[in-house]
Amino acid sequence: MDKILIHGGQPLSGSIKISGSKNSALPILAATLLTREPCVIHRVPDLSDTNYMLQILMHLGAEVERASGTVTIKAEKVNSVAPYEVVRKMRASVCVLGPLLGRCKEATVSLPGGCVIGDRPIDLHLKGFESLGAAVRVENGNVKVFAPKLTGAIANMCGKFGPTVLGTDNVMMAAVLAKGVTVIEGAAAEPEVCDLANFLNKMGASIEGAGSRRIIIEGVKELHGAEHDIIPDRIETGTFMVAGAICGKGVTLNRVQPEHVSSVATALSESGFNIESTSSSITVSPNGAVLRPLELTTEPYPGFPTDMQAQMCALLSTTEGKSVITESVFPQRYMHVAELKRMGAHMQIEGASAIIQGVERLLGAPVMASDLRASAALVLAGLKADGVTEVRRVYHIDRGYEHLDEKLRELGAHIERVKE
Ligand code: EPU
């Protein structure tokens, strides 16, 4: 197993290119199951999560070819059963349910288990399928959905913690081949949902309103093949923005969509960093001002993303004064806090909030990654810390960051990946 070693304190500068979005790629790859014709998807990041998704598609009968960032998928015939062995490694496997239900009118997928960032139920996905006329059964750890025919209906995707992203994706993917009009109320408005809707429309679907809280889908008889470029990864962008802030002299991120990270840019400029954008790049640099602590609450898009909360904890841990971060999406998503404390951070959890008292410096330590974004936070803290930080369980990072260590090295970080 690999670990990452970081010799902290090196100033970062220069530029890197941001990869395609993991959270766009996963449902878009799943959506290719909706047609017999080939689909060509560009800028698919090379991550363990996208590779798991491709393995699932192959298990379901699709032919997959991968040439660097371009993936061609032809699902001429599909079977509708995704067993535990193929889906257990990734919770997002659940997004094959919608396209399988749309195409085969039935699907059996092993239920996702718990997750360190929270319970992560799929009740809203299942209620959405029921609204379209599907019957849902949970037995032997599998969820089975079936419907002799799917009929357009109103489905609400908003729960106690806000709209569900993959639930919105799933119902949208089932509804594109339903008879009649489906209205998704309380829809997630994340850019990844829009990217999926754009891809489905290229395949011949009729979807309006993606990016707002109401999505209207007029069912069509069939979909055809399409070609699509995945949008830039806004969480990778945000993570590198924080890297630029935490110890940068001027870091430029290319191939980004600045409007997708405006909440992160606002937070960083409120804290005292300079943020300059063009239509496809962002530069983060210090502006010489004394940095200010922040009060932030994670929210569904366009609010501050929960997927950036851990990285922001790392940044604020060395910002003088008291910062408060509140999680409204995954109230228990604080596994990184105990590890950051081992590096000298002063923070404590009160309910769904992290109370952070900025310290002057962090000290390198061996730390354990617990999930994807928590791992990113530990790497960021390691860039700032005095001495050597050893991040273990690096496979969490490989799920969602393409060449994180290489990109940081390009910016001047002293970071290496070694075998344990
Ligand atoms: N929820 C329910 N019932 C449901 C579905 C969700 O109560 O049926 C709750 C969840 O427990 C959570 C909230 O609703 O409290 C939002 O969860 P959501 O369904 O939106 O999460 P998701 O779609 O499973 C995606 C991303 C996550 C990201 C969240 C929130 C993908 C593959 N995953 O998950 O990304 O945190 O949206 O933005 O798109 C990550 O990339 O590190 C990651 C965890």
Boltz pocket constraint, residues with backbone or C-beta under 6 A from the ligand:
constraints:
  - pocket:
      binder: B
      contacts: [[A, 22], [A, 23], [A, 24], [A, 26], [A, 92], [A, 118], [A, 119], [A, 120], [A, 121], [A, 122], [A, 123], [A, 124], [A, 125], [A, 126], [A, 159], [A, 160], [A, 161], [A, 162], [A, 163], [A, 164], [A, 165], [A, 166], [A, 167], [A, 188], [A, 192], [A, 306], [A, 307], [A, 328], [A, 329], [A, 330], [A, 331], [A, 372], [A, 373], [A, 400]]
      max_distance: 6.0
